Amino acid sequence: MLVFAVLLMLAVTSLHAQERVRIDGQVQWVAGTRMQVMTGGGSVAVDLRQADQAARRGLRPAERVIVDGFVAEDRRSIVAREIWRIGYDQSAGQAP
């Protein structure tokens, strides 16, 4: 809910500006150039195409990450610029 509110607030700003954001959460799933991250405020779609390939290689469900990027033009996802791995919680298992 919090993530939705943040994205909604950003929607009223200029569409030409790239609103920088940082999210902290657990990877739910990764497929190709897309990733879903669960934050304290909800689930966030992340576009990985502009992130460093080495940083996105080997991302796994339940791994904690911090993603720096900007709100996508369609306002439905975050475009990742940088990804930092915080750790992997093996007790969490795989995301549904």
C-alpha positions as a Markdown table, in Angstrom:
| # | Residue | x | y | z |
|---|---|---|---|---|
| 1 | Met | 0.0 | 0.0 | 0.0 |
| 2 | Leu | 2.8 | 2.4 | 0.9 |
| 3 | Val | 4.6 | 1.7 | -2.4 |
| 4 | Phe | 1.3 | 2.4 | -4.3 |
| 5 | Ala | 0.9 | 5.7 | -2.4 |
| 6 | Val | 4.5 | 6.7 | -3.3 |
| 7 | Leu | 4.0 | 5.9 | -7.0 |
| 8 | Leu | 0.7 | 7.7 | -7.0 |
| 9 | Met | 2.3 | 10.8 | -5.5 |
| 10 | Leu | 5.0 | 10.7 | -8.1 |
| 11 | Ala | 2.4 | 10.5 | -10.8 |
| 12 | Val | 1.4 | 14.1 | -10.1 |
| 13 | Thr | 4.9 | 15.4 | -10.8 |
| 14 | Ser | 6.3 | 16.2 | -14.3 |
| 15 | Leu | 6.2 | 13.2 | -16.6 |
| 16 | His | 9.4 | 14.3 | -18.2 |
| 17 | Ala | 11.5 | 14.1 | -15.1 |
| 18 | Gln | 12.9 | 10.7 | -14.0 |
| 19 | Glu | 11.9 | 10.3 | -10.4 |
| 20 | Arg | 14.7 | 8.5 | -8.6 |
| 21 | Val | 13.6 | 5.9 | -6.1 |
| 22 | Arg | 15.2 | 3.3 | -3.8 |
| 23 | Ile | 13.4 | 0.2 | -2.7 |
| 24 | Asp | 14.5 | -2.4 | -0.1 |
| 25 | Gly | 12.9 | -5.8 | -0.1 |
| 26 | Gln | 13.0 | -9.5 | -0.9 |
| 27 | Val | 13.1 | -10.9 | -4.4 |
| 28 | Gln | 9.9 | -12.8 | -5.1 |
| 29 | Trp | 10.9 | -13.9 | -8.6 |
| 30 | Val | 13.2 | -13.1 | -11.5 |
| 31 | Ala | 12.5 | -13.9 | -15.1 |
| 32 | Gly | 14.7 | -12.6 | -17.9 |
| 33 | Thr | 14.7 | -8.8 | -17.6 |
| 34 | Arg | 11.9 | -8.6 | -15.0 |
| 35 | Met | 12.0 | -9.0 | -11.2 |
| 36 | Gln | 9.3 | -8.7 | -8.5 |
| 37 | Val | 10.4 | -7.4 | -5.1 |
| 38 | Met | 8.3 | -7.5 | -1.9 |
| 39 | Thr | 8.8 | -4.4 | 0.3 |
| 40 | Gly | 7.3 | -3.5 | 3.6 |
| 41 | Gly | 4.6 | -1.6 | 1.6 |
| 42 | Gly | 3.8 | -4.2 | -1.0 |
| 43 | Ser | 5.1 | -5.8 | -4.2 |
| 44 | Val | 7.0 | -3.8 | -6.8 |
| 45 | Ala | 7.7 | -4.7 | -10.4 |
| 46 | Val | 11.3 | -4.0 | -11.4 |
| 47 | Asp | 12.7 | -3.7 | -15.0 |
| 48 | Leu | 16.3 | -5.0 | -15.1 |
| 49 | Arg | 17.3 | -4.0 | -18.6 |
| 50 | Gln | 19.4 | -1.0 | -17.5 |
| 51 | Ala | 21.0 | -2.7 | -14.5 |
| 52 | Asp | 24.5 | -4.0 | -14.6 |
| 53 | Gln | 24.4 | -7.6 | -15.9 |
| 54 | Ala | 26.8 | -8.8 | -13.2 |
| 55 | Ala | 24.6 | -7.3 | -10.5 |
| 56 | Arg | 21.4 | -9.1 | -11.7 |
| 57 | Arg | 23.1 | -12.4 | -12.5 |
| 58 | Gly | 22.1 | -15.1 | -10.0 |
| 59 | Leu | 19.4 | -13.2 | -8.2 |
| 60 | Arg | 17.3 | -15.7 | -6.3 |
| 61 | Pro | 13.9 | -15.7 | -4.6 |
| 62 | Ala | 14.0 | -14.7 | -0.9 |
| 63 | Glu | 17.3 | -12.8 | -1.4 |
| 64 | Arg | 17.2 | -9.3 | 0.1 |
| 65 | Val | 18.1 | -6.5 | -2.3 |
| 66 | Ile | 18.3 | -2.7 | -2.5 |
| 67 | Val | 17.3 | -1.3 | -5.9 |
| 68 | Asp | 18.2 | 2.2 | -7.0 |
| 69 | Gly | 16.4 | 3.4 | -10.1 |
| 70 | Phe | 13.6 | 5.6 | -11.4 |
| 71 | Val | 9.8 | 5.2 | -12.0 |
| 72 | Ala | 9.1 | 3.8 | -15.5 |
| 73 | Glu | 7.4 | 6.0 | -18.0 |
| 74 | Asp | 4.2 | 3.9 | -17.8 |
| 75 | Arg | 4.4 | 4.3 | -14.0 |
| 76 | Arg | 3.8 | 0.6 | -13.4 |
| 77 | Ser | 7.3 | -0.4 | -12.4 |
| 78 | Ile | 10.8 | 0.7 | -11.3 |
| 79 | Val | 13.6 | 0.8 | -13.8 |
| 80 | Ala | 16.6 | -0.5 | -12.0 |
| 81 | Arg | 20.0 | 1.3 | -12.4 |
| 82 | Glu | 21.8 | -0.5 | -9.6 |
| 83 | Ile | 21.1 | -3.5 | -7.4 |
| 84 | Trp | 22.8 | -4.4 | -4.2 |
| 85 | Arg | 22.5 | -7.8 | -2.6 |
| 86 | Ile | 22.1 | -7.7 | 1.2 |
| 87 | Gly | 21.9 | -11.5 | 1.8 |
| 88 | Tyr | 20.0 | -14.6 | 1.2 |
| 89 | Asp | 17.6 | -16.0 | 3.8 |
| 90 | Gln | 17.6 | -19.7 | 3.2 |
| 91 | Ser | 14.9 | -20.3 | 5.8 |
| 92 | Ala | 12.4 | -18.2 | 3.8 |
| 93 | Gly | 12.2 | -20.7 | 0.9 |
| 94 | Gln | 10.9 | -19.7 | -2.5 |
| 95 | Ala | 8.3 | -17.0 | -3.0 |
| 96 | Pro | 4.9 | -18.2 | -4.2 |
